[in-house]
């Protein structure tokens, strides 16, 4: 491969940037992510017997 050092440096920089962005998104989630997390937490709190899509036996 030509320019192996340049490619390796590019990939290393990209990985560092992507990790920084993931951490920033984790610390500052968007309003949509906050809403989805809230909905998921509410769903997990409901008892498993309470399922709107389940037909009664």
N, C-alpha and C positions, 0 to 999 in steps of 0.2 A: 504494500500500500504506500502510495506517495503521501507525504506530509503527515506521517503518523503522529508526530509530536503535536502538530497543530490540531489534528482531529481529536487527540486525547485531551488536550487542553480545552477544546470547545465542549466536549462531552462533560468534563469535570466542572466547567463553569455552569453548564446547563443544569447538571444535577444539584449543584449548590444553590442555584437560583430557584429550582423547583422545590427544594426542601424549605427554603426561606418562605416561599409563597404558601406552601401547605401550612407551615406554622402560623403565618399571618392569618390565613383563613380560619384556622382552628381558634385563634385568639379573638378574631373579629368576624364571626359568621354573618352571612347576609340575612336579612329579615326572612327570606324564604326558608333558609336552613333552620332558623330558630323556630319558625312555625311548624315545619316538618318534624323536628325533634319533639316539640310539644305534643303534636298529634300522636307520634309513636309512643311517647311516654304515657299518654292517656289510654291508648289502646292496650298497653301492657298492664295497666292497672285493672282493667276490666276483667272479671272472672271469665274463664274459658267457656263456661256454660252460657254466657251472654254473648251470643253471636247472631247478629241480625240476618245473616245469610244462611244460617242453619235451619233446616226444617225440623219442627218438633216431632218427637217420636210418639 
